[in-house]
Amino acid sequence: MSISVVYWSGTGNTEAMANALAEGIREAGGEAVLQTADSVNAAELAKEDTFALGCPSMGAEELEESVMEPFVSELEGMVQGKKILLFGSYGWGDGEWMRNWEERMKNAGAELITGEGIIANEAPDTEAVEALKAAGRAMV
């Protein structure tokens, strides 16, 4: 099973999270396809039943606005019935951006794997890495 892990990372923290998720996918015998959001066609990704999206919190707890927000906006109308894992890092606030993203994807008809997104304050700690690996295994 091939699973796309699509992300945007400014400092490398969300990329590290994507790598941990990919490790879990591989541990379960799946193939992880890591891609940055600017290299993926939303309509092509929407053909997959299961995939992951990662983005850190930016500005006033929002998705990154130049690449990820336009990508998510385009994808949003095509996620009905899809199983999606959301993940990302933050440096301030309390995770409001993830709660908003979760609600947005649920309202668009997506099923969130693990029921909610996985977040890490700055670089992912051991707990976040283990949660990501477990989620990756669950995706397969």
C-alpha positions as CSV (number, residue, x, y, z in Angstrom):
1,M,0.0,0.0,0.0
2,S,1.4,3.4,-1.0
3,I,0.5,6.4,1.2
4,S,1.2,10.0,0.4
5,V,2.6,12.2,3.1
6,V,2.3,15.8,1.9
7,Y,3.7,18.6,4.0
8,W,5.1,22.1,4.1
9,S,8.0,22.8,6.5
10,G,9.7,26.1,7.2
11,T,12.2,25.1,9.9
12,G,12.4,21.4,9.4
13,N,10.2,20.5,12.4
14,T,7.2,19.4,10.3
15,E,9.5,17.6,7.9
16,A,10.9,15.6,10.9
17,M,7.3,14.8,11.8
18,A,6.6,13.6,8.2
19,N,9.7,11.4,8.4
20,A,8.5,9.8,11.6
21,L,5.1,9.2,10.1
22,A,6.7,7.6,7.0
23,E,8.8,5.4,9.3
24,G,5.6,4.1,10.9
25,I,4.0,3.4,7.5
26,R,7.1,1.4,6.4
27,E,7.2,-0.5,9.7
28,A,3.7,-1.8,8.9
29,G,4.8,-2.8,5.4
30,G,3.5,0.2,3.5
31,E,5.2,2.5,1.1
32,A,5.4,6.1,2.2
33,V,5.6,8.7,-0.5
34,L,6.9,12.0,1.0
35,Q,6.2,15.1,-1.0
36,T,6.2,18.8,-0.4
37,A,2.9,20.5,-1.0
38,D,4.3,22.6,-3.8
39,S,5.1,19.5,-5.8
40,V,1.7,17.8,-5.5
41,N,-1.4,18.1,-7.7
42,A,-4.5,18.3,-5.4
43,A,-6.7,16.5,-7.8
44,E,-4.2,13.6,-8.1
45,L,-3.9,13.4,-4.3
46,A,-7.7,13.3,-4.0
47,K,-7.8,10.1,-6.0
48,E,-6.1,8.3,-3.0
49,D,-8.4,7.0,-0.2
50,T,-5.9,7.6,2.6
51,F,-3.1,10.3,2.9
52,A,-1.5,12.6,5.4
53,L,-1.1,16.4,5.4
54,G,1.4,18.3,7.5
55,C,1.8,22.0,8.1
56,P,3.1,24.1,11.0
57,S,1.2,26.9,12.6
58,M,2.1,30.3,11.1
59,G,1.2,33.9,12.0
60,A,-1.9,34.0,14.1
61,E,-2.2,30.2,14.3
62,E,-2.9,29.6,10.6
63,L,-1.7,27.3,7.9
64,E,1.2,28.5,5.9
65,E,-0.4,31.0,3.5
66,S,1.7,30.9,0.2
67,V,1.8,27.2,-0.5
68,M,-0.2,25.1,2.0
69,E,-3.3,27.2,2.4
70,P,-4.0,27.4,-1.4
71,F,-3.3,23.6,-1.6
72,V,-5.7,22.8,1.2
73,S,-8.3,25.1,-0.2
74,E,-8.2,23.3,-3.5
75,L,-8.1,19.9,-1.9
76,E,-10.9,20.7,0.5
77,G,-13.7,20.2,-2.0
78,M,-12.4,16.7,-2.8
79,V,-11.9,15.1,0.6
80,Q,-15.4,13.6,1.1
81,G,-15.0,10.0,2.4
82,K,-11.1,10.3,2.5
83,K,-9.1,9.1,5.5
84,I,-6.7,11.8,6.4
85,L,-4.0,12.3,9.1
86,L,-3.2,15.9,9.9
87,F,0.1,16.8,11.7
88,G,2.3,19.8,12.3
89,S,4.4,21.8,14.7
90,Y,3.9,25.1,16.5
91,G,6.0,27.6,18.5
92,W,3.3,29.6,20.2
93,G,-0.3,29.4,21.1
94,D,-2.3,26.3,22.1
95,G,-2.9,24.4,18.8
96,E,-5.9,26.4,17.6
97,W,-4.7,26.2,14.0
98,M,-4.9,22.4,14.2
99,R,-8.4,22.4,15.8
100,N,-9.5,24.8,13.0
101,W,-7.9,22.5,10.4
102,E,-9.5,19.4,11.9
103,E,-12.9,21.1,11.9
104,R,-12.5,22.3,8.3
105,M,-11.6,18.8,7.0
106,K,-14.4,17.1,9.0
107,N,-16.9,19.6,7.7
108,A,-15.6,18.8,4.1
109,G,-16.5,15.1,4.8
110,A,-13.0,13.7,5.7
111,E,-12.5,11.1,8.4
112,L,-9.5,12.0,10.6
113,I,-7.2,9.1,11.3
114,T,-6.7,9.1,15.1
115,G,-9.7,11.4,15.5
116,E,-7.5,14.5,15.7
117,G,-4.2,15.9,14.4
118,I,-0.8,15.3,15.9
119,I,1.0,18.4,17.0
120,A,4.5,19.1,18.4
121,N,5.8,22.2,20.2
122,E,8.8,23.1,18.0
123,A,10.8,19.9,17.2
124,P,8.9,16.7,17.7
125,D,9.8,15.1,21.1
126,T,9.8,11.3,21.7
127,E,6.1,11.3,22.5
128,A,5.2,13.0,19.2
129,V,7.5,10.8,17.2
130,E,6.0,7.7,18.8
131,A,2.4,9.0,18.1
132,L,3.4,9.7,14.5
133,K,4.9,6.2,14.0
134,A,1.8,4.6,15.6
135,A,-0.4,6.7,13.3
136,G,1.6,5.6,10.3
137,R,1.2,2.0,11.2
138,A,-2.6,2.6,11.6
139,M,-2.8,4.1,8.1
140,V,-1.6,0.9,6.4
